[in-house]
């Protein structure tokens, strides 16, 4: 177990894609990592590092148990990643509201008396809604899903809570993150597995674009924020690249870095109501306040991702 004199970070949603990668990075950077685990079993993404974690069993929607856990963990930093509704099969409105709004409120209130150095709330680019130009933090938001609406609500809750209680709280609005441990139904894992297995790739019919950002760059943004601490109080920061790619361009780049091809069935996957021909971040603000910019090109990020999937395909069987 980690030494008690290390900097303590409390992470919700550690078992998810971003959380599992960030948890590993925090451990490598000598943080004592405390995680909130809501299920009886630990996420498959965390099994191999479980002995290095402080695991607290609890539910973010249960305020009393959460408060006891926070008081036990006594974190120097809090990273809030727990969310519900980002996947097409997560449709229950009451649960989306419970986790994203009530859960965030509970975490803010439960940690209110903890003198933490920084609380990072994780938002989403979906808060902006469809936009023809690069998305800026001060844009008027027009969410188009329950998930996006509740994430926007959580962002605003954090901002007002920080102002009302003089707490160092910031929000990172993540764009389309990809890399190791991503959910198997997402585009990047689907394509990687298809290339490795030489099976067909089903794509949607349109030319929708997304701002794809490699997970290592996202983790670097969180690390930089932890080092700056309360200097970032009240900020909302886009974490993206400022570039956008169609699904077809992603597949073609994958073919290039893997030096392998397979069959593409364009139009075999139905178009979704939030698909749009433009979706990218304006990252001028985050560059200024965080001194951060992404280091990975799309070629480099996809090459690293493909290599990881080749080595870890058994996790997805």
Secondary structure, DSSP 8 states (H G I E B T S, - for coil): ---TTSEEEEEESTTSHHHHHHHHHHHHTTEEEEEEE-SSS--TTTGGGGGGSEEEE--TT-HHHHHHHHHHH--SEEEE------STT---HHHHHIIIIIHHHHHHHHTTTS--SEEEEEEEGGGT-S-SS-B-TTS-----SHHHHHHHHHHHHHHHHHHHHT--EEEEEE-EEESTT--TTSHHHHHHHHHHHT--EEEESS--EE-EEEHHHHHHHHHHHHHHGGGGTT-EEEES-S--EEHHHHHHHHHHHHT----EEEEEE---TT--S---B--HHHHHHH-------HHHHHHHHHHHHHHHGGGG-
